Amino acid sequence: MKNVHTLTIKLEGQDWTKILDETFKKKNAEVTIDGFRKGKAPKDRFIKKFGIESLFMDSIDAALPTAYERVLKDNDLVPACEPKVDVKDIGEDHVEFEFTVITKPEVKIAGYKKLGVKKEVPKVTKKEVEEELERMRGRVAEMVVKETGKVEKGNVAVIDFKGYVDGEAFDGGEGTDYPLEIGSNTFIPGFEDGLVGAEKGKEVDVKVKFPEDYVENLKGKEAVFKVVVKEIKARILPEIDEEFFKDLGYEDIKTKAELEKKIEEHILEHKTEDAENQYIDSLIEAGVEKMTVEVNDEIVDDEVHRMMHDLGHRLESQGVPLEAYLEFTGTTMEAFKEQSKPEALKRIKARYFLDAVVEQEKLTATDEEVMKHAEEQASKYGVDKEEIINMYGGIEVVKYDLLIHKAIKVLEG
């Protein structure tokens, strides 16, 4: 492919010997040579004992950034992904690298205006308003302990449970004082339904079958959970009155009709935003369909790696290690990466398409426009301008984001 560049570069003389000397100082400080204090042995004694080759590995790592930067600069290349690198030759006075650098592939776009995509006109139904009103009542509902009666849908049952497969207890299948809302569908399918009608203090057997997409050692298997209901709580919904409006934070609302109007406005706002996002996605997809580009496997792999890193970061912020997530979803790192490739390719093509529109339309952004865009984004996310610039990764990324916004405006016509 035309965007694959194989290039060699040799570091020699002072460029290489200086790196070897730095590596020697670090390694010398870690070892003891007879007759010398740690870190004080002369270089020739160190080499006599360990060999010059003992410095090569760390020196290669130290030399790579300099060599790579020089290759890119000398050949005026902008890489599209991480390079492949081989050490072709190495000695006491030189090292020779071979870099395989993949740049952005050639992109050809045509007919990216008037793509024939229609924007949905969102509407809000009376049923949607009523359902949201009930959810709002549920959020401020009072939980009252039922002294008598049985577990019903909508109740919260505080339970102790232990699960068995083929008569044997299994790891992760046990819990105590667990508050479970019946009907929330947070447990295995069938578990919550199996508790409907259970009485406080009595043990019940709940039979379930694990889904086929569950963790490897349990998927598709039948299980029995021995459950004791320790407490039953009923959700008491509030009356729709001024006190309820105040609990929601609406001091200005006095009637149910006014609240329903507010709910309708909120739903319409979200639907309008979703419709706009879907419209933009559809425009980009339609444009990509008309685009010609051949994306290297290495670029896709690099995007997958970026996606995995982002996912891991999000999970870590929630206290869930990526490895635990993969185990819970019953997959492996390699399988997950393979599954991610279609989405990675889709993202790459969308990015290349919008970049090509920016280039074809010769779109630009002044410093004033960029700062205004930063202020608008900061206002949208409720942070100050400097914070949004840092979140984006610098003012140049903010500028790029603005150019992409301008490209989308071109698509919208």
VEXDREN-2710 file (C-alpha; in Angstrom, 1 decimal):
% VEXDREN-2710
k/r/px/py/pz
1/MET/0.0/0.0/0.0
2/LYS/1.2/3.5/-0.8
3/ASN/0.9/4.7/2.7
4/VAL/3.3/2.1/4.1
5/HIS/6.8/3.5/4.4
6/THR/9.8/1.3/5.3
7/LEU/12.7/3.5/6.4
8/THR/16.1/2.9/8.1
9/ILE/18.1/5.2/10.3
10/LYS/21.5/4.8/11.9
11/LEU/22.6/6.4/15.2
12/GLU/26.3/6.4/15.5
13/GLY/29.2/8.2/17.0
14/GLN/28.3/10.5/19.9
15/ASP/24.6/10.0/19.3
16/TRP/24.9/6.3/20.3
17/THR/27.9/6.3/22.7
18/LYS/26.2/9.0/24.8
19/ILE/23.1/6.8/25.2
20/LEU/25.3/3.7/26.1
21/ASP/27.1/5.8/28.7
22/GLU/23.8/6.8/30.3
23/THR/22.7/3.2/30.4
24/PHE/26.0/2.1/31.9
25/LYS/25.6/4.7/34.7
26/LYS/22.1/3.4/35.6
27/LYS/23.1/-0.3/35.4
28/ASN/26.4/0.2/37.3
29/ALA/24.4/1.7/40.2
30/GLU/22.4/-1.5/40.4
31/VAL/25.3/-4.1/40.6
32/THR/28.3/-4.8/42.7
33/ILE/31.7/-5.6/41.1
34/ASP/34.5/-7.1/43.3
35/GLY/36.8/-4.4/44.6
36/PHE/34.4/-1.5/43.9
37/ARG/31.5/0.1/45.8
38/LYS/28.2/-0.1/44.0
39/GLY/28.1/2.3/41.1
40/LYS/31.8/3.1/41.3
41/ALA/33.3/0.5/38.9
42/PRO/34.9/1.8/35.7
43/LYS/33.1/1.1/32.5
44/ASP/35.8/-1.2/31.2
45/ARG/35.5/-3.4/34.3
46/PHE/31.7/-3.5/34.0
47/ILE/31.9/-4.5/30.3
48/LYS/34.5/-7.1/31.1
49/LYS/32.2/-8.7/33.6
50/PHE/28.8/-8.3/31.9
51/GLY/29.7/-7.6/28.3
52/ILE/28.8/-4.6/26.1
53/GLU/25.6/-6.5/25.1
54/SER/24.2/-6.0/28.6
55/LEU/23.8/-2.3/27.8
56/PHE/22.0/-2.8/24.4
57/MET/18.4/-3.5/25.4
58/ASP/18.0/-0.5/27.7
59/SER/19.9/1.7/25.2
60/ILE/17.7/0.7/22.4
61/ASP/14.6/1.7/24.4
62/ALA/16.3/5.1/25.2
63/ALA/17.3/5.6/21.6
64/LEU/14.0/4.8/19.9
65/PRO/12.2/8.1/20.6
66/THR/15.1/10.1/19.1
67/ALA/15.4/7.8/16.1
68/TYR/11.7/7.8/15.4
69/GLU/11.3/11.6/15.7
70/ARG/14.2/12.0/13.3
71/VAL/12.8/9.5/10.7
72/LEU/9.4/11.4/10.8
73/LYS/11.1/14.8/10.4
74/ASP/13.5/13.8/7.7
75/ASN/10.8/12.2/5.6
76/ASP/8.0/14.7/6.4
77/LEU/5.6/11.9/7.7
78/VAL/2.6/12.1/10.0
79/PRO/1.9/8.6/11.4
80/ALA/-1.6/7.2/11.5
81/CYS/-0.7/4.5/14.1
82/GLU/2.2/3.2/16.1
83/PRO/5.1/2.1/13.9
84/LYS/6.7/-1.4/13.6
85/VAL/10.3/-1.2/14.5
86/ASP/13.2/-3.7/14.0
87/VAL/16.8/-3.4/15.0
88/LYS/18.8/-4.2/11.9
89/ASP/22.3/-3.9/13.3
90/ILE/23.9/-2.9/16.6
91/GLY/27.4/-2.6/18.0
92/GLU/29.5/-0.5/20.4
93/ASP/29.6/2.4/18.0
94/HIS/26.2/2.3/16.2
95/VAL/22.7/1.1/16.1
96/GLU/20.5/0.8/13.0
97/PHE/16.7/0.8/13.1
98/GLU/14.1/0.0/10.5
99/PHE/10.8/1.7/11.0
100/THR/7.6/0.7/9.2
101/VAL/5.5/3.9/9.3
102/ILE/1.9/3.9/8.2
103/THR/0.5/7.2/7.3
104/LYS/-3.1/8.2/6.7
105/PRO/-4.4/6.4/3.5
106/GLU/-5.7/8.3/0.5
107/VAL/-9.3/9.3/0.9
108/LYS/-11.6/10.2/-2.0
109/ILE/-15.0/11.7/-1.3
110/ALA/-17.8/12.8/-3.7
111/GLY/-21.4/13.8/-3.5
112/TYR/-21.3/14.6/0.2
113/LYS/-23.9/17.4/-0.1
114/LYS/-27.7/16.6/-0.5
115/LEU/-27.3/13.1/0.9
116/GLY/-31.0/12.5/1.0
117/VAL/-31.1/12.0/4.8
118/LYS/-34.3/13.2/6.5
119/LYS/-34.3/14.5/10.1
120/GLU/-36.9/13.0/12.4
121/VAL/-39.5/15.4/13.8
122/PRO/-39.9/14.3/17.4
123/LYS/-43.2/14.1/19.2
124/VAL/-44.2/13.5/22.8
125/THR/-47.2/11.2/23.6
126/LYS/-49.5/11.5/26.5
127/LYS/-48.4/8.0/27.6
128/GLU/-44.8/9.1/27.7
129/VAL/-45.7/12.1/30.0
130/GLU/-47.7/9.8/32.3
131/GLU/-44.9/7.2/32.5
132/GLU/-42.4/9.9/33.4
133/LEU/-44.7/11.4/36.0
134/GLU/-45.0/8.0/37.6
135/ARG/-41.2/7.6/37.6
136/MET/-40.9/11.0/39.3
137/ARG/-43.3/9.9/41.9
138/GLY/-41.3/6.7/42.4
139/ARG/-38.1/8.7/42.9
140/VAL/-39.5/10.6/45.9
141/ALA/-41.7/7.7/47.2
142/GLU/-41.5/6.8/50.8
143/MET/-40.5/3.2/51.7
144/VAL/-42.6/1.7/54.5
145/VAL/-42.0/-1.6/56.1
146/LYS/-44.9/-4.1/55.7
147/GLU/-45.7/-5.7/58.9
148/THR/-47.9/-8.3/57.3
149/GLY/-48.5/-9.6/53.8
150/LYS/-46.4/-11.1/51.1
151/VAL/-43.9/-9.9/48.5
152/GLU/-45.5/-8.1/45.6
153/LYS/-44.3/-6.5/42.4
154/GLY/-42.8/-3.1/43.2
155/ASN/-41.9/-4.1/46.8
156/VAL/-38.3/-4.1/48.0
157/ALA/-37.4/-7.4/49.6
158/VAL/-34.4/-7.6/51.9
159/ILE/-33.1/-11.1/51.4
160/ASP/-30.5/-13.6/52.4
161/PHE/-29.8/-16.0/49.5
162/LYS/-27.5/-18.9/48.5
163/GLY/-27.3/-20.5/45.0
164/TYR/-26.7/-24.1/44.1
165/VAL/-25.9/-25.8/40.8
166/ASP/-26.2/-29.6/40.8
167/GLY/-26.5/-29.4/44.6
168/GLU/-23.2/-27.6/45.0
169/ALA/-22.9/-23.9/46.2
170/PHE/-21.1/-21.8/43.6
171/ASP/-18.8/-18.8/44.0
172/GLY/-20.6/-15.4/43.9
173/GLY/-24.0/-16.9/44.5
174/GLU/-24.5/-15.8/48.1
175/GLY/-25.6/-12.6/49.7
176/THR/-27.0/-11.3/53.0
177/ASP/-29.3/-8.4/53.8
178/TYR/-29.6/-7.6/50.0
179/PRO/-32.3/-5.1/49.1
180/LEU/-33.9/-6.2/45.9
181/GLU/-36.7/-4.3/44.1
182/ILE/-39.1/-6.8/42.7
183/GLY/-39.6/-5.9/39.0
184/SER/-36.3/-4.1/38.6
185/ASN/-34.9/-7.0/36.5
186/THR/-31.5/-6.6/38.2
187/PHE/-31.2/-10.3/39.0
188/ILE/-31.1/-13.4/36.8
189/PRO/-34.4/-13.7/34.8
190/GLY/-37.0/-15.5/36.8
191/PHE/-35.4/-14.8/40.2
192/GLU/-37.6/-11.8/41.1
193/ASP/-40.8/-13.4/39.8
194/GLY/-39.9/-16.4/42.0
195/LEU/-40.1/-14.2/45.1
196/VAL/-43.6/-12.9/44.4
197/GLY/-45.8/-14.3/47.1
198/ALA/-43.0/-15.2/49.5
199/GLU/-43.6/-14.5/53.2
200/LYS/-41.3/-12.8/55.7
201/GLY/-39.1/-15.2/57.7
202/LYS/-39.9/-18.2/55.5
203/GLU/-37.3/-19.9/53.2
204/VAL/-38.3/-20.4/49.6
205/ASP/-36.6/-22.2/46.7
206/VAL/-36.3/-20.1/43.6
207/LYS/-35.4/-22.1/40.4
208/VAL/-33.8/-20.2/37.6
209/LYS/-31.7/-20.9/34.4
210/PHE/-28.7/-18.8/33.7
211/PRO/-28.7/-17.1/30.3
212/GLU/-26.5/-18.4/27.5
213/ASP/-24.4/-15.2/27.5
214/TYR/-23.6/-15.5/31.3
215/VAL/-20.2/-16.3/32.7
216/GLU/-18.5/-19.4/31.3
217/ASN/-18.9/-21.7/34.3
218/LEU/-22.6/-21.0/34.8
219/LYS/-24.1/-20.1/31.4
220/GLY/-27.1/-22.1/30.4
221/LYS/-27.2/-24.1/33.7
222/GLU/-30.1/-24.6/36.0
223/ALA/-29.8/-23.4/39.6
224/VAL/-31.7/-23.3/42.8
225/PHE/-31.5/-20.3/45.2
226/LYS/-32.5/-20.8/48.8
227/VAL/-33.9/-17.4/49.8
228/VAL/-35.1/-16.0/53.2
229/VAL/-37.1/-12.8/53.0
230/LYS/-36.1/-10.9/56.1
231/GLU/-38.1/-7.7/55.5
232/ILE/-40.6/-6.4/53.0
233/LYS/-40.9/-2.7/52.1
234/ALA/-43.7/-1.1/50.1
235/ARG/-43.2/2.0/48.1
236/ILE/-45.8/4.6/49.0
237/LEU/-46.2/7.1/46.1
238/PRO/-46.8/10.7/47.0
239/GLU/-49.9/12.7/46.1
240/ILE/-49.6/15.0/43.1
241/ASP/-49.9/18.2/45.0
242/GLU/-47.8/21.3/45.7
243/GLU/-45.7/19.5/48.3
244/PHE/-44.8/17.0/45.6
245/PHE/-43.9/19.8/43.2
246/LYS/-41.6/21.3/45.8
247/ASP/-40.0/17.9/46.5
248/LEU/-39.1/17.9/42.8
249/GLY/-37.6/21.3/43.1
250/TYR/-40.3/23.1/41.1
251/GLU/-41.3/26.0/43.3
252/ASP/-43.1/27.8/40.4
253/ILE/-45.4/24.9/39.5
254/LYS/-48.9/24.8/41.2
255/THR/-50.9/22.3/39.2
256/LYS/-50.6/18.8/37.7
257/ALA/-51.2/20.3/34.2
258/GLU/-48.3/22.7/34.7
259/LEU/-46.0/19.8/35.7
260/GLU/-47.1/17.7/32.8
261/LYS/-46.3/20.6/30.5
262/LYS/-42.8/20.8/32.0
263/ILE/-42.3/17.1/31.6
264/GLU/-43.4/17.3/28.0
265/GLU/-40.9/20.1/27.3
266/HIS/-38.1/18.1/28.9
267/ILE/-38.9/14.9/27.0
268/LEU/-39.2/16.9/23.7
269/GLU/-35.8/18.6/24.5
270/HIS/-34.1/15.2/24.9
271/LYS/-35.8/13.7/21.9
272/THR/-34.8/16.7/19.8
273/GLU/-31.2/16.3/20.8
274/ASP/-31.3/12.5/20.1
275/ALA/-32.9/13.2/16.7
276/GLU/-30.2/15.7/15.9
277/ASN/-27.5/13.3/16.9
278/GLN/-29.1/10.5/14.8
279/TYR/-29.5/12.8/11.9
280/ILE/-25.8/13.7/12.0
281/ASP/-24.8/10.0/12.4
282/SER/-27.0/9.2/9.3
283/LEU/-25.4/12.0/7.3
284/ILE/-21.9/10.7/8.1
285/GLU/-22.9/7.1/7.3
286/ALA/-24.3/8.2/4.0
287/GLY/-21.2/10.2/3.2
288/VAL/-18.9/7.3/4.2
289/GLU/-20.9/5.0/1.8
290/LYS/-19.7/7.2/-1.1
291/MET/-16.1/7.5/0.2
292/THR/-13.3/5.5/-1.2
293/VAL/-10.5/4.5/1.3
294/GLU/-8.5/1.4/2.1
295/VAL/-7.8/1.3/5.9
296/ASN/-4.7/-0.7/7.0
297/ASP/-5.3/-3.4/9.6
298/GLU/-2.6/-1.7/11.8
299/ILE/-4.7/1.5/11.9
300/VAL/-7.8/-0.5/13.0
301/ASP/-5.7/-2.3/15.6
302/ASP/-4.5/1.0/17.0
303/GLU/-8.1/2.3/17.2
304/VAL/-9.1/-0.9/19.0
305/HIS/-6.3/-0.3/21.5
306/ARG/-7.5/3.2/22.1
307/MET/-11.0/2.0/22.6
308/MET/-9.9/-0.6/25.1
309/HIS/-7.8/2.0/27.0
310/ASP/-10.9/4.4/27.2
311/LEU/-13.1/1.5/28.4
312/GLY/-10.6/0.5/31.0
313/HIS/-10.3/4.1/32.2
314/ARG/-14.1/4.4/32.5
315/LEU/-14.5/1.1/34.3
316/GLU/-11.6/2.0/36.7
317/SER/-13.4/5.2/37.6
318/GLN/-16.4/3.0/38.7
319/GLY/-14.1/0.7/40.7
320/VAL/-14.3/-2.2/38.2
321/PRO/-11.1/-3.5/36.7
322/LEU/-11.2/-4.3/33.0
323/GLU/-10.3/-8.0/33.7
324/ALA/-13.2/-8.3/36.1
325/TYR/-15.6/-6.8/33.5
326/LEU/-14.3/-9.3/30.8
327/GLU/-14.8/-12.2/33.2
328/PHE/-18.3/-11.1/34.1
329/THR/-19.3/-10.8/30.4
330/GLY/-17.7/-14.2/29.7
331/THR/-15.2/-13.1/27.2
332/THR/-11.4/-12.8/26.8
333/MET/-9.3/-9.8/25.9
334/GLU/-8.5/-11.1/22.4
335/ALA/-12.1/-12.0/21.7
336/PHE/-13.2/-8.6/22.9
337/LYS/-10.7/-6.9/20.7
338/GLU/-11.9/-8.9/17.7
339/GLN/-15.5/-7.9/18.4
340/SER/-14.5/-4.3/18.6
341/LYS/-12.9/-4.1/15.1
342/PRO/-16.1/-3.3/13.2
343/GLU/-16.8/-0.3/15.5
344/ALA/-13.2/0.8/15.3
345/LEU/-13.3/0.7/11.5
346/LYS/-16.6/2.7/11.5
347/ARG/-15.0/5.4/13.7
348/ILE/-11.9/5.6/11.6
349/LYS/-13.9/6.0/8.4
350/ALA/-16.2/8.6/9.9
351/ARG/-13.1/10.6/11.1
352/TYR/-11.4/10.3/7.7
353/PHE/-14.6/11.4/5.9
354/LEU/-15.1/14.5/8.0
355/ASP/-11.4/15.4/7.7
356/ALA/-11.7/15.1/3.9
357/VAL/-14.8/17.5/4.0
358/VAL/-12.7/20.0/6.0
359/GLU/-9.9/19.7/3.4
360/GLN/-12.1/19.8/0.3
361/GLU/-14.2/22.8/1.6
362/LYS/-11.0/24.5/2.8
363/LEU/-12.5/25.2/6.2
364/THR/-10.6/27.3/8.6
365/ALA/-11.1/28.6/12.2
366/THR/-9.8/31.9/13.6
367/ASP/-8.4/32.2/17.1
368/GLU/-11.5/34.1/18.1
369/GLU/-13.8/31.4/16.7
370/VAL/-11.8/28.7/18.6
371/MET/-12.0/30.6/21.9
372/LYS/-15.7/31.2/21.4
373/HIS/-16.2/27.5/20.7
374/ALA/-14.3/26.6/23.9
375/GLU/-16.6/29.0/25.9
376/GLU/-19.7/27.4/24.4
377/GLN/-18.5/23.9/25.2
378/ALA/-17.5/25.0/28.7
379/SER/-21.0/26.4/29.2
380/LYS/-22.6/23.2/27.9
381/TYR/-20.7/21.0/30.4
382/GLY/-20.8/23.5/33.3
383/VAL/-17.1/24.0/33.6
384/ASP/-14.8/27.0/32.9
385/LYS/-13.0/27.6/29.6
386/GLU/-9.5/26.5/30.8
387/GLU/-10.9/23.3/32.2
388/ILE/-12.7/22.4/28.9
389/ILE/-9.4/23.1/27.0
390/ASN/-7.6/20.7/29.3
391/MET/-10.4/18.1/28.9
392/TYR/-10.1/18.3/25.2
393/GLY/-6.3/17.9/25.4
394/GLY/-5.2/21.4/24.3
395/ILE/-6.4/24.3/22.2
396/GLU/-5.4/22.6/18.9
397/VAL/-7.9/19.8/19.7
398/VAL/-10.6/22.4/20.4
399/LYS/-9.8/23.9/17.0
400/TYR/-10.1/20.5/15.4
401/ASP/-13.4/19.9/17.1
402/LEU/-14.7/23.2/15.7
403/LEU/-13.6/22.3/12.2
404/ILE/-15.5/19.0/12.5
405/HIS/-18.6/21.0/13.6
406/LYS/-18.2/23.2/10.5
407/ALA/-17.8/20.1/8.3
408/ILE/-21.1/18.7/9.7
409/LYS/-22.8/22.0/8.9
410/VAL/-21.7/21.6/5.3
411/LEU/-23.3/18.1/5.3
412/GLU/-26.5/19.6/6.7
413/GLY/-26.6/22.1/3.9
END
